[in-house]
């Protein structure tokens, strides 16, 4: 995976994209209305029929010193999908930037399902 270097006068710091994925998943899981699996990770909807590829719920793209994060979530029944998605965007962006110092230019949220709790 790609690494990104936020830069520092004291030296360099490289953060793996896998670390950004972990931070984003933890932050998204903290938002009320996001469905979780039994291990408190993001719930995943199985692949479409005839699909041989399951897309991971979080993908990170690194573009010239900034990250773009794509997250697919399942919302819980009874929560407003727009409000949940907006909260996920804000919480993930804040968590990644605060924990790593890496700028996040976008957090794209795709709601892939709704589940009753």
QUIPENOR-V455233 format. One record per pair of residues at least 4 apart in sequence whose C-alpha atoms are under 8 Angstrom apart, sorted by the first residue. I is the first residue (numbers start at 1). J is the second residue. If there is no record, write none. Layout:
# QUIPENOR-V455233
i:j
I:J
I:J
This chain:
# QUIPENOR-V455233
i:j
1:16
1:17
1:18
2:16
2:17
2:62
3:14
3:15
3:16
3:17
4:14
4:15
4:16
4:17
4:62
4:65
4:102
5:12
5:13
5:14
5:15
5:65
5:102
6:12
6:13
6:14
6:65
6:100
6:101
6:102
7:11
7:12
7:13
8:12
8:13
15:19
15:20
15:100
16:20
17:21
17:60
18:22
19:23
20:24
20:60
20:96
21:25
21:58
21:59
21:60
22:26
23:27
23:92
23:95
23:96
24:28
24:58
24:92
24:93
24:95
24:96
25:29
25:41
25:42
25:58
25:92
26:30
26:41
27:31
27:88
27:91
27:92
27:95
28:34
28:42
28:88
28:91
28:92
29:34
29:35
29:36
29:40
29:41
29:42
30:34
31:84
31:87
31:88
31:91
32:84
33:75
33:76
33:77
33:79
33:84
34:42
34:73
34:74
34:75
34:76
34:84
35:42
35:43
35:73
35:74
35:75
35:76
35:115
36:40
36:41
36:42
36:43
37:41
37:42
37:43
37:44
42:57
42:73
42:74
43:73
43:74
44:57
44:73
44:74
45:74
45:112
45:113
46:54
47:51
47:52
47:53
47:54
47:55
57:70
57:71
57:72
57:73
58:69
58:70
58:71
58:72
59:69
59:70
59:71
60:67
60:68
60:69
60:70
61:67
61:68
61:69
62:66
62:67
62:68
63:67
63:68
65:102
65:103
66:102
66:103
66:104
66:105
67:102
67:103
67:104
67:105
67:106
68:104
68:105
68:106
68:107
68:108
69:104
69:106
69:107
69:108
70:107
70:108
70:109
70:110
71:107
71:108
71:109
71:110
72:109
72:110
72:111
72:112
73:109
73:110
73:111
73:112
73:113
74:111
74:112
74:113
74:114
74:115
75:79
75:81
75:84
75:111
75:113
75:114
75:115
76:114
76:115
76:116
76:117
77:114
77:115
77:116
77:117
79:83
79:84
80:84
81:85
81:111
82:86
83:87
84:88
85:89
85:109
85:110
85:111
86:90
87:91
88:92
88:109
89:93
89:107
89:108
89:109
90:94
91:95
92:96
92:107
93:97
93:104
93:106
93:107
94:98
95:99
96:100
96:101
96:102
96:103
96:104
97:101
97:102
97:103
97:104
